[in-house]
Amino acid sequence: MTMLFNTVPTPCVGICSTTYGDTVCRGCRRYLHEVIDWNRYSSDEKRLIWRRLDGLQAQVLPRYFEIASEETLKKQLLALRLPLREDASPWTWLALLLKHMARQSPDLALFGVQRLDTSGLSLAELREQINQELHGLACAYYERDLLRARTHPA
């Protein structure tokens, strides 16, 4: 059974820090207003948000990993029955793998992935470092977008 999404799923990972006052969620990296208004958005608007979130992964993860085979990565994720978005970038697929498997320290080569990072961190520790970097980048984009909206109101 393939677990590909026909509708646009929520990026929510169940760790919403916006309820504690963050303007960018530490779990899914959506902006506060996107978390609040998600159910009101059209499918196209949701896909635009997903593209931005996928773009964050594509900016950060290539510094730490190389995807040698997108097909192998996708095939293995589907074999694990992970909720794969087919329209996502392979970097988002890799983030899904890290989310679900980092503590188990899988052989990344079996997923068509090579680790470039030589820090000596465990895969779980590296995942946490990457998550912090992704959150920082999302916050910078939020500040940029908010500043742009204030200086160029619609």
FENDA-V649774 format. One record per pair of residues at least 24 apart in sequence whose C-alpha atoms are under 7 Angstrom apart, sorted by the first residue. I is the first residue (numbers start at 1). J is the second residue. D is the distance in Angstrom with one decimal. If there is no record, write none. Layout:
# FENDA-V649774
i->(I;I)
j->(J;J)
d->(D;D)
This chain:
# FENDA-V649774
i->(2;3;3;3;4;4;4;4;5;8;8;8;24;26;29;29;31;54;54;54;56;57;57;58;60;61;64;64;64;65;65;65;65;65;66;66;66;66;67;67;67;68;68;69;69;70;72;72;73;73;76;98)
j->(78;81;83;84;83;84;85;86;85;43;46;47;139;135;135;138;142;88;89;92;134;91;92;91;134;91;115;116;117;113;114;115;116;117;113;114;115;116;112;113;114;112;113;112;113;112;111;112;111;112;111;127)
d->(6.6;6.7;5.5;6.2;6.7;5.6;5.7;6.1;5.8;6.2;6.7;7.0;6.1;6.1;6.3;6.2;7.0;6.6;6.3;5.8;6.5;5.7;5.9;5.4;6.9;6.6;6.1;5.0;4.8;6.8;5.6;4.5;4.9;6.9;5.8;5.1;6.4;6.8;6.0;4.6;6.4;5.2;5.6;4.7;7.0;6.8;5.6;5.3;4.6;5.4;6.0;6.5)
